[in-house]
Amino acid sequence: MPPGCRIETVVNSHANGDHHFGNQLVREARIIASRATAEEMGAAPPWMLRDLLEAAPRMGVEGEFLQRIFGSFDFKGITLTPPNETFEGELTLHVGEKEVRLLEVGPAHTRGDIIVHVPSDRLVYAADLLFVGRHPIVWEGPVANWVRGLDLLLALEADVIVPGHGPLAGKREVAELKGYFAYLEREVRERYEAGLSTMEAALDLSLSDYAAWGEAERIIANVEALYREYSGGPRRTAPELFAAMAAFERARARPAG
């Protein structure tokens, strides 16, 4: 088989299914992830999402939300296929003579996020450390560590940054996301100290500067993450956060008064 016609190396940037459920199709390849990512992959297996979607028609508002965000996907027949190689911190690969650096920046979006830097091309694959044109979601945190990861992106010699979601970007978009987190940290802390619930705080936040960004319901998950950092409280499960996002979306759409 000619070079380039077979996938020999796969990098799983983190443990969300949209970034690793396809592993079963390349199971003979060298599949690399951070150790933390490999340990987290079973937390939201494909059959959990399959079962949620099958139950969605009986779940009211939450079910409608799940059908909207996941309804176009088929989670049946997926075999959870973990990486066969893990690392911590940093790993350097070579594609031909080209150096490719894997840099662990998690926990942030998830427990073991990594970015992929190709120095000779001045290119970074940021994966879900960077969302462009839509709200990010903090499954893991802390938020301060996500911001440190964004600072690393800004410090790397790169002209093109490939986000996990959204169009090709550069450092301007990285700075915009950093500003978003600075806004959340400042405003959410005030509402936490005032004794507001996470839902009250999320609904009270002004999103006018981010009105063009999609998936605003993720704000409630990000507020939850910050409250958890402040209080040391328990982590909510993914289904619980989906329910909170559905409730936030419904409350935000409700006419005032």
Secondary structure as UniProt FT lines:
FT   TURN            3..4
FT   STRAND          9..11
FT   HELIX           17..19
FT   HELIX           21..26
FT   TURN            27..28
FT   STRAND          30..34
FT   HELIX           35..40
FT   HELIX           41..43
FT   HELIX           46..55
FT   HELIX           56..58
FT   HELIX           60..70
FT   TURN            71..72
FT   TURN            76..77
FT   STRAND          85..87
FT   STRAND          90..95
FT   TURN            96..97
FT   STRAND          98..104
FT   TURN            111..112
FT   STRAND          114..118
FT   HELIX           119..121
FT   STRAND          123..131
FT   HELIX           143..155
FT   STRAND          160..165
FT   HELIX           171..193
FT   TURN            194..195
FT   HELIX           198..204
FT   HELIX           208..210
FT   TURN            211..212
FT   TURN            216..217
FT   HELIX           218..231
FT   HELIX           238..253
//
